[in-house]
Amino acid sequence: VAAAIPAWTAWLAARLWRDAATPAQRRQGLVLVTAGALPGETRRRRVARLAIHPLSLPGWLWLTLTAALGGVPWLWIMPALAATAVALAALGSLALLVARPQRRAVHDLLARTRLTADGPQR
């Protein structure tokens, strides 16, 4: 049971790496575009986007809990800070969505990516 969250996070990262979109985005015909990126930089931006995407919050929380249970008192601080940053960015994205629906989310702004409707539906 404890391996479900990291397995799901790894599966999601692999799909994003391969398809340039999450499975739900791919079903909607959306694809992730990294404008002005060098060829090797495109995949790094996809992974960076996933690391700060609100969907990654369970993974960061799982990592924090695992580190806290590991017995080293200070080991949980970095993933806890990452989880806090992701949660705050998700709240900022929600506020942007409510204020201006056409605005890009915080994780897209930070990773310099954009979703477009160019991809084939699966």
All heavy atoms as an XYZ file, in Angstrom:
926
protein
N       0.823     -1.181      0.000
C       0.000      0.000      0.000
C       0.873      1.252      0.000
O       0.567      2.225     -0.677
C      -0.944     -0.009      1.222
C      -1.672      1.290      1.360
C      -1.914     -1.156      1.125
N       1.964      1.225      0.734
C       2.828      2.401      0.822
C       3.525      2.707     -0.507
O       3.966      3.821     -0.730
C       3.867      2.205      1.915
N       3.617      1.726     -1.390
C       4.287      1.940     -2.676
C       3.351      2.495     -3.739
O       3.798      2.811     -4.841
C       4.894      0.628     -3.156
N       2.073      2.639     -3.442
C       1.116      3.094     -4.458
C       1.406      4.525     -4.906
O       1.365      4.823     -6.102
C      -0.308      2.982     -3.924
N       1.693      5.410     -3.978
C       1.922      6.812     -4.343
C       3.195      6.991     -5.166
O       3.159      7.634     -6.212
C       1.911      7.709     -3.097
C       0.491      7.740     -2.521
C       2.392      9.117     -3.421
C       0.365      8.481     -1.230
N       4.341      6.425     -4.757
C       5.514      6.602     -5.619
C       5.372      5.887     -6.961
O       5.879      6.376     -7.978
C       6.677      6.042     -4.798
C       6.070      5.259     -3.716
C       4.702      5.786     -3.495
N       4.672      4.765     -6.989
C       4.462      4.076     -8.262
C       3.593      4.917     -9.187
O       3.872      5.040    -10.388
C       3.813      2.713     -8.021
N       2.542      5.531     -8.641
C       1.677      6.396     -9.438
C       2.455      7.605     -9.939
O       2.320      8.002    -11.099
C       0.479      6.836     -8.599
C      -0.389      7.837     -9.277
C      -1.296      7.603    -10.262
C      -0.408      9.242     -9.036
N      -1.893      8.773    -10.641
C      -1.372      9.800     -9.902
C       0.275     10.079     -8.166
C      -1.646     11.149     -9.920
C      -0.011     11.422     -8.187
C      -0.956     11.946     -9.061
N       3.285      8.205     -9.085
C       4.080      9.363     -9.482
C       5.065      8.993    -10.586
O       5.234      9.738    -11.552
C       4.828      9.940     -8.263
O       3.879     10.235     -7.242
C       5.597     11.180     -8.619
N       5.701      7.836    -10.466
C       6.641      7.399    -11.500
C       5.918      7.113    -12.813
O       6.418      7.452    -13.896
C       7.384      6.155    -11.025
N       4.737      6.505    -12.743
C       3.955      6.233    -13.943
C       3.553      7.535    -14.624
O       3.648      7.664    -15.847
C       2.721      5.406    -13.572
C       1.812      5.147    -14.720
C       1.981      4.237    -15.727
C       0.581      5.821    -15.000
N       0.932      4.307    -16.602
C       0.052      5.266    -16.180
C      -0.122      6.825    -14.356
C      -1.141      5.692    -16.730
C      -1.314      7.245    -14.908
C      -1.807      6.686    -16.072
N       3.115      8.508    -13.836
C       2.719      9.800    -14.378
C       3.916     10.513    -15.017
O       3.807     11.099    -16.098
C       2.110     10.663    -13.278
C       1.363     11.901    -13.710
C       0.182     11.537    -14.594
C       0.884     12.657    -12.489
N       5.071     10.442    -14.367
C       6.279     11.064    -14.923
C       6.688     10.389    -16.228
O       7.093     11.062    -17.181
C       7.413     10.989    -13.908
N       6.576      9.060    -16.297
C       6.923      8.355    -17.534
C       5.986      8.730    -18.666
O       6.423      8.914    -19.811
C       6.884      6.846    -17.291
N       4.698      8.855    -18.371
C       3.750      9.255    -19.407
C       4.013     10.685    -19.872
O       3.922     10.989    -21.051
C       2.312      9.140    -18.889
C       1.861      7.739    -18.596
C       1.806      6.869    -19.840
N       0.875      7.356    -20.827
C      -0.325      6.854    -21.049
N      -0.733      5.829    -20.346
N      -1.095      7.367    -21.982
N       4.340     11.559    -18.945
C       4.639     12.936    -19.305
C       5.924     13.007    -20.124
O       6.019     13.761    -21.084
C       4.760     13.797    -18.047
C       4.953     15.281    -18.276
C       3.732     15.867    -18.971
C       5.181     15.989    -16.963
N       6.898     12.207    -19.761
C       8.170     12.164    -20.484
C       7.954     11.657    -21.912
O       8.459     12.220    -22.869
C       9.124     11.247    -19.732
C      10.498     11.191    -20.294
C      10.946     10.350    -21.267
C      11.616     11.982    -19.916
N      12.269     10.564    -21.515
C      12.715     11.566    -20.689
C      11.809     12.991    -18.986
C      13.964     12.133    -20.567
C      13.066     13.542    -18.874
C      14.114     13.115    -19.659
N       7.151     10.605    -22.060
C       6.954      9.979    -23.360
C       5.945     10.716    -24.240
O       6.194     10.940    -25.422
C       6.489      8.539    -23.161
C       6.388      7.753    -24.458
C       5.793      6.421    -24.249
N       4.351      6.618    -24.015
C       3.522      5.668    -23.668
N       3.981      4.458    -23.463
N       2.252      5.913    -23.493
N       4.797     11.086    -23.662
C       3.695     11.629    -24.461
C       3.604     13.140    -24.460
O       2.750     13.700    -25.142
C       2.360     11.085    -23.947
C       2.242      9.585    -24.116
O       2.948      9.029    -24.972
O       1.436      8.981    -23.401
N       4.390     13.812    -23.661
C       4.337     15.273    -23.521
C       3.022     15.743    -22.929
O       2.622     16.876    -23.130
C       4.600     15.975    -24.845
N       2.340     14.869    -22.202
C       1.085     15.235    -21.546
C       0.721     14.144    -20.545
O       1.171     13.007    -20.670
C      -0.032     15.389    -22.561
N      -0.078     14.508    -19.563
C      -0.610     13.497    -18.656
C      -1.662     12.690    -19.415
O      -2.138     13.114    -20.474
C      -1.236     14.144    -17.411
O      -2.345     14.942    -17.822
C      -0.232     14.984    -16.651
N      -2.057     11.525    -18.925
C      -3.054     10.732    -19.645
C      -4.372     11.479    -19.886
O      -4.950     11.383    -20.969
C      -3.257      9.517    -18.734
C      -1.961      9.368    -18.020
C      -1.486     10.777    -17.802
N      -4.837     12.236    -18.913
C      -6.087     12.985    -19.097
C      -5.912     14.097    -20.126
O      -6.810     14.340    -20.941
C      -6.544     13.558    -17.768
N      -4.775     14.763    -20.113
C      -4.515     15.807    -21.098
C      -4.441     15.202    -22.499
O      -4.938     15.772    -23.465
C      -3.222     16.540    -20.775
C      -3.312     17.393    -19.536
C      -1.949     17.856    -19.054
O      -0.912     17.358    -19.480
N      -1.957     18.810    -18.136
N      -3.839     14.036    -22.596
C      -3.704     13.366    -23.888
C      -5.073     12.975    -24.438
O      -5.325     13.087    -25.622
C      -2.808     12.135    -23.717
C      -2.334     11.580    -25.001
C      -1.561     12.633    -25.717
N      -0.506     12.011    -26.453
C       0.181     12.626    -27.362
N      -0.059     13.878    -27.629
N       1.126     12.025    -27.996
N      -5.965     12.504    -23.559
C      -7.318     12.156    -23.978
C      -8.085     13.351    -24.523
O      -8.938     13.201    -25.384
C      -8.092     11.576    -22.802
C      -8.049     10.126    -22.807
C      -9.101      9.485    -21.969
N      -8.632      8.122    -21.849
C      -8.156      7.585    -20.765
N      -8.171      8.264    -19.660
N      -7.696      6.367    -20.760
N      -7.787     14.515    -23.992
C      -8.447     15.733    -24.452
C      -7.773     16.313    -25.697
O      -8.211     17.340    -26.208
C      -8.435     16.784    -23.334
C      -9.239     16.400    -22.129
C     -10.714     16.261    -22.471
O     -11.271     17.055    -23.209
N     -11.329     15.232    -21.931
N      -6.713     15.665    -26.170
C      -6.015     16.141    -27.357
C      -5.031     17.258    -27.076
O      -4.629     17.982    -27.976
N      -4.628     17.402    -25.820
C      -3.681     18.447    -25.446
C      -2.267     17.891    -25.433
O      -2.042     16.724    -25.123
C      -4.027     18.993    -24.060
C      -5.394     19.642    -23.921
C      -5.662     19.980    -22.471
C      -5.494     20.869    -24.786
N      -1.322     18.732    -25.748
C       0.081     18.354    -25.696
C       0.858     19.514    -25.089
O       0.488     20.676    -25.242
C       0.611     17.963    -27.099
C       0.667     19.158    -28.015
C       1.933     17.273    -27.020
N       1.921     19.199    -24.387
C       2.739     20.197    -23.722
C       3.780     20.742    -24.689
O       4.507     19.989    -25.317
C       3.430     19.558    -22.523
C       4.099     20.481    -21.536
C       3.046     21.337    -20.848
C       4.847     19.678    -20.508
N       3.839     22.058    -24.802
C       4.769     22.711    -25.718
C       5.750     23.540    -24.898
O       5.359     24.244    -23.972
C       4.009     23.624    -26.705
C       4.967     24.388    -27.577
C       3.051     22.812    -27.527
N       7.020     23.439    -25.253
C       8.059     24.240    -24.606
C       8.662     25.145    -25.668
O       9.566     24.752    -26.393
C       9.139     23.348    -23.977
O       9.631     22.457    -24.974
C       8.583     22.544    -22.832
N       8.134     26.335    -25.768
C       8.566     27.271    -26.796
C       9.986     27.755    -26.533
O      10.338     28.090    -25.407
C       7.617     28.461    -26.866
N      10.797     27.754    -27.552
C      12.150     28.269    -27.452
C      13.118     27.376    -26.693
O      14.191     27.815    -26.320
N      12.759     26.123    -26.481
C      13.629     25.217    -25.726
C      14.574     24.481    -26.669
O      14.220     24.152    -27.802
C      12.799     24.212    -24.949
N      15.763     24.228    -26.190
C      16.705     23.401    -26.928
C      16.224     21.961    -26.876
O      15.450     21.590    -25.995
C      18.088     23.527    -26.309
C      18.690     24.939    -26.311
C      19.978     24.963    -25.520
C      18.919     25.412    -27.723
N      16.670     21.092    -27.799
C      16.154     19.723    -27.839
C      16.274     18.954    -26.508
O      15.358     18.289    -26.104
C      16.994     19.063    -28.929
C      17.407     20.188    -29.813
C      17.561     21.373    -28.912
N      17.371     19.046    -25.817
C      17.522     18.342    -24.546
C      16.788     19.002    -23.396
O      16.492     18.384    -22.386
N      16.490     20.264    -23.556
C      15.846     21.016    -22.488
C      14.345     20.749    -22.413
O      13.730     20.913    -21.365
C      16.087     22.510    -22.730
C      15.639     23.394    -21.609
C      15.916     24.850    -21.919
O      16.363     25.183    -23.034
O      15.673     25.667    -21.021
N      13.744     20.300    -23.495
C      12.305     20.080    -23.540
C      11.858     19.064    -22.508
O      10.920     19.300    -21.752
C      11.891     19.619    -24.955
O      12.254     20.639    -25.879
C      10.413     19.371    -25.028
N      12.511     17.930    -22.449
C      12.120     16.898    -21.482
C      12.409     17.329    -20.052
O      11.677     16.989    -19.138
C      12.803     15.576    -21.811
C      12.201     14.955    -23.047
C      12.579     13.537    -23.200
N      11.814     12.963    -24.294
C      12.000     11.766    -24.742
N      12.908     10.996    -24.196
N      11.270     11.313    -25.733
N      13.473     18.075    -19.843
C      13.758     18.566    -18.489
C      12.667     19.518    -18.020
O      12.288     19.507    -16.850
C      15.125     19.243    -18.449
C      16.277     18.258    -18.447
C      17.579     18.953    -18.112
N      17.984     19.924    -19.116
C      18.704     19.657    -20.189
N      19.112     18.428    -20.405
N      19.036     20.612    -21.031
N      12.164     20.340    -18.929
C      11.066     21.239    -18.564
C       9.797     20.457    -18.237
O       9.043     20.841    -17.355
C      10.781     22.225    -19.692
C      11.779     23.341    -19.762
C      11.277     24.381    -20.705
N      12.292     25.361    -21.024
C      12.099     26.349    -21.874
N      10.953     26.476    -22.497
N      13.057     27.210    -22.119
N       9.548     19.373    -18.972
C       8.382     18.536    -18.676
C       8.477     17.958    -17.272
O       7.496     17.940    -16.528
C       8.272     17.397    -19.680
C       7.889     17.815    -21.055
C       7.818     16.595    -21.933
N       7.779     16.964    -23.336
C       7.968     16.096    -24.323
N       8.221     14.844    -24.059
N       7.902     16.511    -25.559
N       9.648     17.461    -16.918
C       9.835     16.875    -15.583
C       9.762     17.958    -14.512
O       9.164     17.754    -13.451
C      11.168     16.092    -15.523
C      11.469     15.645    -14.110
C      11.110     14.908    -16.465
N      10.334     19.131    -14.782
C      10.243     20.237    -13.823
C       8.790     20.650    -13.625
O       8.354     20.931    -12.510
C      11.072     21.423    -14.309
N       8.016     20.661    -14.711
C       6.599     21.004    -14.606
C       5.869     19.993    -13.731
O       5.026     20.352    -12.917
C       5.973     21.038    -16.000
C       4.502     21.381    -15.988
C       3.962     21.342    -17.418
N       2.588     21.763    -17.466
C       1.560     20.928    -17.403
N       1.763     19.642    -17.271
N       0.326     21.385    -17.457
N       6.187     18.715    -13.903
C       5.544     17.692    -13.074
C       5.951     17.831    -11.615
O       5.134     17.631    -10.715
C       5.881     16.289    -13.581
C       5.251     15.149    -12.786
C       3.731     15.210    -12.866
C       5.753     13.817    -13.269
N       7.196     18.191    -11.348
C       7.662     18.319     -9.962
C       6.947     19.436     -9.215
O       6.785     19.363     -7.998
C       9.169     18.552     -9.927
N       6.493     20.465     -9.940
C       5.814     21.579     -9.278
C       4.319     21.613     -9.586
O       3.624     22.532     -9.193
C       6.468     22.924     -9.658
C       6.501     23.116    -11.164
C       7.839     23.034     -9.047
C       7.130     24.410    -11.627
N       3.824     20.589    -10.267
C       2.396     20.484    -10.578
C       1.634     20.041     -9.324
O       2.159     19.282     -8.517
C       2.202     19.452    -11.694
C       0.858     19.504    -12.323
N      -0.248     18.961    -11.737
C       0.442     20.037    -13.498
C      -1.291     19.155    -12.520
N      -0.893     19.816    -13.595
N       0.411     20.508     -9.133
C      -0.366     20.082     -7.959
C      -0.555     18.561     -7.868
O      -0.706     18.025     -6.772
C      -1.708     20.787     -8.143
C      -1.388     21.993     -8.942
C      -0.264     21.583     -9.859
N      -0.514     17.857     -8.990
C      -0.622     16.399     -8.947
C       0.572     15.746     -8.262
O       0.494     14.587     -7.856
C      -0.760     15.829    -10.362
C      -2.110     16.031    -11.047
C      -2.054     15.482    -12.461
C      -3.209     15.345    -10.256
N       1.677     16.460     -8.130
C       2.854     15.891     -7.480
C       2.799     16.012     -5.961
O       3.656     15.464     -5.273
C       4.123     16.564     -8.001
O       4.192     17.902     -7.534
N       1.815     16.707     -5.440
C       1.724     16.913     -3.991
C       1.681     15.601     -3.197
O       2.391     15.482     -2.198
C       0.535     17.807     -3.656
C       0.466     18.320     -2.223
C       1.726     19.086     -1.850
C      -0.758     19.197     -2.041
N       0.903     14.583     -3.609
C       0.952     13.322     -2.851
C       2.348     12.699     -2.818
O       2.759     12.135     -1.810
C      -0.036     12.416     -3.580
C      -0.957     13.336     -4.280
C      -0.129     14.545     -4.630
N       3.074     12.819     -3.920
C       4.441     12.289     -3.942
C       5.353     13.015     -2.974
O       6.154     12.389     -2.258
N       5.261     14.340     -2.919
C       6.087     15.109     -1.985
C       5.713     14.802     -0.538
O       6.586     14.693      0.325
C       5.968     16.605     -2.260
C       6.677     17.038     -3.500
C       6.112     17.535     -4.626
C       8.082     16.994     -3.751
N       7.083     17.803     -5.566
C       8.299     17.487     -5.047
C       9.186     16.580     -3.004
C       9.557     17.584     -5.612
C      10.452     16.686     -3.571
C      10.629     17.180     -4.859
N       4.413     14.670     -0.273
C       3.989     14.340      1.091
C       4.434     12.945      1.489
O       4.846     12.709      2.630
C       2.469     14.488      1.219
C       1.944     15.916      1.093
C       0.431     15.918      1.087
C       2.489     16.788      2.206
N       4.368     11.996      0.543
C       4.839     10.640      0.821
C       6.332     10.654      1.117
O       6.792      9.996      2.054
C       4.547      9.729     -0.372
C       5.036      8.337     -0.170
C       4.371      7.299      0.422
C       6.316      7.812     -0.546
N       5.155      6.181      0.433
C       6.355      6.456     -0.152
C       7.422      8.355     -1.167
C       7.459      5.656     -0.379
C       8.515      7.549     -1.380
C       8.532      6.214     -0.997
N       7.083     11.407      0.342
C       8.530     11.500      0.557
C       8.840     12.139      1.909
O       9.751     11.703      2.618
C       9.165     12.294     -0.578
C      10.684     12.263     -0.685
C      11.172     10.840     -0.843
C      11.129     13.093     -1.865
N       8.067     13.150      2.296
C       8.245     13.784      3.601
C       7.982     12.800      4.727
O       8.770     12.697      5.677
C       7.300     14.997      3.738
O       7.587     15.925      2.695
C       7.464     15.673      5.084
N       6.886     12.061      4.635
C       6.552     11.084      5.671
C       7.587      9.967      5.749
O       7.997      9.565      6.839
C       5.164     10.497      5.398
C       4.659      9.486      6.415
C       4.505     10.142      7.783
C       3.357      8.884      5.960
N       8.032      9.489      4.601
C       9.055      8.437      4.583
C      10.355      8.930      5.202
O      10.995      8.216      5.977
C       9.305      7.971      3.141
O       8.067      7.527      2.585
C      10.314      6.848      3.094
N      10.743     10.155      4.892
C      11.969     10.715      5.461
C      11.820     10.936      6.965
O      12.763     10.711      7.727
C      12.321     12.019      4.768
N      10.640     11.363      7.396
C      10.422     11.583      8.831
C      10.451     10.272      9.605
O      10.949     10.216     10.740
C       9.090     12.285      9.057
N       9.945      9.209      8.999
C       9.957      7.908      9.660
C      11.318      7.228      9.574
O      11.540      6.223     10.232
C       8.893      6.995      9.047
C       7.445      7.427      9.281
C       6.498      6.522      8.514
C       7.120      7.436     10.752
N      12.213      7.797      8.761
C      13.529      7.206      8.574
C      14.448      7.338      9.767
O      15.484      6.676      9.835
N      14.114      8.185     10.707
C      14.909      8.288     11.916
C      15.904      9.432     11.928
O      16.475      9.735     12.964
N      16.150     10.068     10.801
C      17.056     11.207     10.764
C      16.199     12.462     10.903
O      15.360     12.747     10.039
C      17.860     11.239      9.440
C      18.815     12.415      9.428
C      18.610      9.941      9.255
N      16.367     13.228     11.961
C      15.440     14.324     12.258
C      15.356     15.410     11.192
O      14.305     15.971     10.967
C      15.971     14.909     13.561
C      16.972     13.965     14.081
C      17.395     13.079     12.971
N      16.406     15.718     10.514
C      16.417     16.831      9.571
C      16.152     16.400      8.131
O      16.017     17.236      7.245
C      17.753     17.547      9.629
C      18.904     16.607      9.517
C      19.577     16.026     10.539
C      19.504     16.103      8.325
N      20.548     15.189     10.066
C      20.528     15.220      8.694
C      19.261     16.311      6.983
C      21.301     14.550      7.769
C      20.044     15.644      6.051
C      21.060     14.782      6.459
N      16.046     15.110      7.873
C      15.918     14.606      6.508
C      14.585     14.983      5.855
O      14.500     15.126      4.644
C      16.085     13.084      6.507
C      16.251     12.389      5.170
C      17.481     12.920      4.455
C      16.370     10.897      5.365
N      13.556     15.202      6.629
C      12.221     15.491      6.099
C      12.035     16.955      5.709
O      11.047     17.305      5.072
C      11.155     15.114      7.118
C      11.295     15.874      8.406
C      12.055     15.532      9.482
C      10.702     17.127      8.713
N      11.957     16.498     10.447
C      11.126     17.485     10.009
C       9.843     17.982      8.040
C      10.733     18.666     10.621
C       9.443     19.154      8.654
C       9.889     19.484      9.938
N      12.981     17.822      6.048
C      12.791     19.253      5.845
C      12.690     19.625      4.359
O      11.788     20.380      3.966
C      13.915     20.054      6.540
C      13.793     19.882      8.051
C      13.864     21.526      6.152
C      14.933     20.474      8.835
N      13.570     19.119      3.512
C      13.557     19.494      2.092
C      12.283     19.041      1.382
O      11.652     19.849      0.689
C      14.804     18.958      1.384
C      16.073     19.689      1.799
S      15.979     21.481      1.593
C      16.077     21.604     -0.157
N      11.851     17.781      1.516
C      10.590     17.426      0.854
C       9.389     18.151      1.452
O       8.422     18.438      0.742
C      10.471     15.912      1.024
C      11.548     15.498      1.931
C      12.523     16.615      2.054
N       9.440     18.481      2.742
C       8.344     19.240      3.349
C       8.291     20.654      2.769
O       7.200     21.182      2.507
C       8.510     19.288      4.865
N       9.441     21.259      2.549
C       9.477     22.580      1.915
C       8.965     22.512      0.477
O       8.243     23.409      0.024
C      10.889     23.154      1.956
C      11.390     23.602      3.334
C      12.858     24.017      3.250
C      10.539     24.734      3.873
N       9.346     21.454     -0.237
C       8.861     21.286     -1.610
C       7.344     21.095     -1.620
O       6.647     21.679     -2.459
C       9.551     20.101     -2.275
N       6.824     20.296     -0.699
C       5.371     20.090     -0.621
C       4.655     21.387     -0.299
O       3.597     21.686     -0.876
C       5.054     19.026      0.430
N       5.220     22.178      0.585
C       4.620     23.472      0.924
C       4.627     24.407     -0.276
O       3.628     25.082     -0.563
C       5.382     24.113      2.099
O       5.370     23.205      3.206
C       4.757     25.428      2.510
N       5.736     24.438     -1.000
C       5.829     25.298     -2.188
C       4.834     24.865     -3.255
O       4.189     25.707     -3.894
C       7.253     25.271     -2.735
N       4.690     23.560     -3.450
C       3.741     23.058     -4.443
C       2.313     23.395     -4.030
O       1.491     23.797     -4.857
C       3.930     21.537     -4.653
C       2.779     20.941     -5.432
C       5.241     21.270     -5.373
N       1.997     23.250     -2.745
C       0.651     23.582     -2.265
C       0.357     25.071     -2.436
O      -0.742     25.448     -2.867
C       0.507     23.169     -0.804
N       1.325     25.923     -2.133
C       1.126     27.365     -2.322
C       0.984     27.729     -3.803
O       0.168     28.590     -4.163
C       2.273     28.147     -1.687
C       2.315     28.113     -0.153
C       3.581     28.793      0.351
C       1.077     28.746      0.424
N       1.768     27.078     -4.654
C       1.657     27.322     -6.098
C       0.294     26.850     -6.610
O      -0.299     27.494     -7.492
C       2.773     26.615     -6.848
N      -0.209     25.753     -6.064
C      -1.533     25.272     -6.469
C      -2.616     26.267     -6.065
O      -3.550     26.525     -6.834
C      -1.809     23.911     -5.843
N      -2.502     26.844     -4.887
C      -3.460     27.867     -4.467
C      -3.360     29.109     -5.355
O      -4.367     29.718     -5.701
C      -3.239     28.235     -3.004
C      -3.643     27.171     -1.987
C      -3.242     27.597     -0.581
C      -5.123     26.887     -2.075
N      -2.137     29.471     -5.728
C      -1.948     30.596     -6.650
C      -2.552     30.312     -8.013
O      -3.177     31.184     -8.628
N      -2.399     29.082     -8.493
C      -2.990     28.696     -9.773
C      -4.509     28.750     -9.711
O      -5.173     29.179    -10.655
C      -2.545     27.279    -10.165
O      -1.179     27.250    -10.450
N      -5.057     28.304     -8.585
C      -6.503     28.353     -8.415
C      -7.005     29.793     -8.409
O      -8.022     30.107     -9.032
C      -6.908     27.639     -7.127
C      -8.395     27.548     -6.845
C      -9.095     26.764     -7.941
C      -8.638     26.912     -5.498
N      -6.278     30.670     -7.743
C      -6.662     32.085     -7.731
C      -6.586     32.677     -9.137
O      -7.464     33.456     -9.535
C      -5.756     32.862     -6.775
N      -5.553     32.324     -9.906
C      -5.449     32.796    -11.286
C      -6.592     32.260    -12.140
O      -7.121     32.970    -12.998
C      -4.111     32.377    -11.900
C      -2.881     33.133    -11.446
C      -1.620     32.503    -12.038
C      -2.972     34.586    -11.846
N      -6.954     31.004    -11.919
C      -8.029     30.402    -12.685
C      -9.366     31.096    -12.416
O     -10.151     31.328    -13.328
C      -8.141     28.917    -12.357
C      -9.250     28.144    -13.049
C      -8.977     28.087    -14.540
C      -9.360     26.755    -12.472
N      -9.601     31.448    -11.161
C     -10.840     32.133    -10.813
C     -10.836     33.561    -11.368
O     -11.837     34.030    -11.909
C     -11.049     32.137     -9.278
C     -12.182     33.048     -8.870
C     -11.292     30.722     -8.797
N      -9.714     34.249    -11.258
C      -9.641     35.649    -11.700
C      -9.655     35.766    -13.224
O     -10.400     36.566    -13.778
C      -8.387     36.300    -11.132
N      -8.813     34.974    -13.886
C      -8.706     35.033    -15.346
C      -8.552     33.616    -15.886
O      -7.447     33.065    -15.892
C      -7.515     35.892    -15.750
C      -7.719     37.317    -15.332
C      -6.693     38.302    -15.771
N      -5.486     37.819    -16.396
C      -4.369     38.514    -16.451
N      -4.316     39.697    -15.888
N      -3.310     38.042    -17.047
N      -9.623     33.012    -16.353
C      -9.587     31.604    -16.776
C      -8.608     31.296    -17.906
O      -8.142     30.171    -18.019
C     -11.025     31.321    -17.218
C     -11.841     32.354    -16.550
C     -10.967     33.555    -16.410
N      -8.273     32.250    -18.733
C      -7.369     31.992    -19.851
C      -5.894     32.096    -19.472
O      -5.029     31.858    -20.296
C      -7.664     32.954    -20.998
C      -9.078     32.843    -21.524
C      -9.400     31.433    -21.996
O      -8.586     30.769    -22.613
N     -10.602     30.968    -21.677
N      -5.607     32.435    -18.248
C      -4.229     32.607    -17.766
C      -3.584     31.249    -17.530
O      -4.233     30.300    -17.100
C      -4.262     33.403    -16.461
C      -2.955     33.693    -15.877
C      -2.430     34.994    -16.379
N      -1.224     35.303    -15.609
C      -0.213     35.910    -16.119
N      -0.256     36.335    -17.340
N       0.848     36.155    -15.400
N      -2.280     31.152    -17.798
C      -1.559     29.909    -17.546
C      -1.368     29.710    -16.052
O      -1.261     30.663    -15.282
C      -0.187     29.930    -18.225
C      -0.286     29.808    -19.712
C       1.049     29.559    -20.339
N       1.982     30.644    -20.072
C       3.276     30.582    -20.336
N       3.789     29.502    -20.851
N       4.055     31.593    -20.086
N      -1.277     28.455    -15.640
C      -1.089     28.119    -14.232
C       0.354     28.400    -13.813
O       1.250     28.553    -14.644
C      -1.421     26.653    -13.999
N       0.573     28.436    -12.508
C       1.894     28.765    -11.966
C       2.942     27.743    -12.414
O       4.065     28.108    -12.780
C       1.831     28.863    -10.424
C       3.210     29.024     -9.829
C       0.935     30.017    -10.006
N       2.594     26.445    -12.419
C       3.578     25.439    -12.824
C       3.959     25.597    -14.300
O       5.086     25.310    -14.670
C       3.082     24.018    -12.521
C       1.753     23.697    -13.099
N       0.585     23.967    -12.438
C       1.402     23.146    -14.273
C      -0.434     23.578    -13.174
N       0.026     23.089    -14.296
N       3.039     26.061    -15.144
C       3.386     26.327    -16.540
C       4.248     27.578    -16.682
O       5.151     27.621    -17.513
C       2.126     26.483    -17.386
C       1.492     25.155    -17.737
O       2.237     24.187    -17.922
O       0.258     25.094    -17.813
N       3.974     28.576    -15.877
C       4.782     29.797    -15.920
C       6.214     29.526    -15.468
O       7.173     29.993    -16.089
C       4.156     30.878    -15.042
C       2.820     31.452    -15.535
C       2.224     32.358    -14.472
C       3.015     32.190    -16.835
N       6.367     28.760    -14.386
C       7.708     28.475    -13.869
C       8.508     27.568    -14.804
O       9.715     27.739    -14.961
C       7.610     27.850    -12.480
C       7.123     28.779    -11.372
C       6.946     28.010    -10.072
C       8.079     29.934    -11.178
N       7.854     26.583    -15.406
C       8.553     25.662    -16.306
C       8.626     26.182    -17.735
O       9.242     25.548    -18.595
C       7.852     24.306    -16.299
N       8.002     27.341    -17.994
C       7.950     27.939    -19.326
C       7.371     26.967    -20.355
O       7.962     26.707    -21.405
C       9.319     28.439    -19.742
C       9.792     29.567    -18.854
C      11.117     30.063    -19.276
N      12.063     28.933    -19.319
C      13.367     29.050    -19.245
N      13.905     30.222    -19.155
N      14.134     28.002    -19.293
N       6.219     26.405    -20.005
C       5.521     25.477    -20.880
C       4.108     25.994    -21.134
O       3.641     26.904    -20.470
C       5.440     24.080    -20.254
O       4.788     24.172    -18.985
C       6.812     23.464    -20.080
N       3.443     25.356    -22.097
C       2.074     25.723    -22.440
C       1.374     24.480    -22.994
O       1.974     23.705    -23.724
C       2.096     26.824    -23.491
C       0.749     27.260    -23.996
C       0.879     28.313    -25.081
N       1.665     29.454    -24.656
C       1.174     30.517    -24.016
N      -0.084     30.578    -23.726
N       1.962     31.519    -23.689
N       0.107     24.304    -22.649
C      -0.699     23.233    -23.217
C      -1.372     23.752    -24.473
O      -1.964     24.831    -24.482
C      -1.757     22.761    -22.230
C      -1.265     21.873    -21.104
C      -2.384     21.615    -20.121
C      -0.744     20.567    -21.648
N      -1.275     22.974    -25.559
C      -1.948     23.350    -26.789
C      -2.809     22.179    -27.266
O      -2.590     21.034    -26.870
C      -0.944     23.712    -27.907
O      -0.130     22.566    -28.174
C      -0.094     24.878    -27.516
N      -3.747     22.454    -28.114
C      -4.669     21.434    -28.603
C      -4.182     20.826    -29.916
O      -4.952     20.610    -30.838
C      -6.052     22.032    -28.786
N      -2.897     20.537    -30.003
C      -2.325     20.013    -31.235
C      -2.176     18.498    -31.260
O      -1.923     17.919    -32.292
C      -0.943     20.620    -31.492
C      -1.022     22.116    -31.726
O      -2.100     22.589    -32.104
O      -0.014     22.789    -31.510
N      -2.260     17.860    -30.108
C      -1.953     16.441    -30.021
C      -3.086     15.552    -30.505
O      -4.252     15.919    -30.462
N      -2.745     14.349    -30.962
C      -3.783     13.400    -31.363
C      -4.469     12.819    -30.128
O      -3.846     12.614    -29.104
C      -3.003     12.320    -32.117
C      -1.638     12.382    -31.551
C      -1.408     13.836    -31.163
N      -5.744     12.562    -30.234
C      -6.473     11.972    -29.120
C      -6.214     10.481    -29.081
O      -6.091      9.829    -30.099
C      -7.964     12.252    -29.250
C      -8.288     13.705    -29.077
C      -9.780     13.932    -29.115
O     -10.540     13.011    -29.327
N     -10.181     15.170    -28.914
N      -6.149      9.938    -27.840
C      -5.932      8.507    -27.666
C      -7.042      7.914    -26.870
O      -7.542      8.435    -25.982
C      -4.614      8.237    -26.946
C      -3.432      8.454    -27.810
C      -2.196      7.989    -27.101
N      -1.063      8.226    -27.944
C       0.160      7.947    -27.599
N       0.410      7.438    -26.435
N       1.150      8.185    -28.396
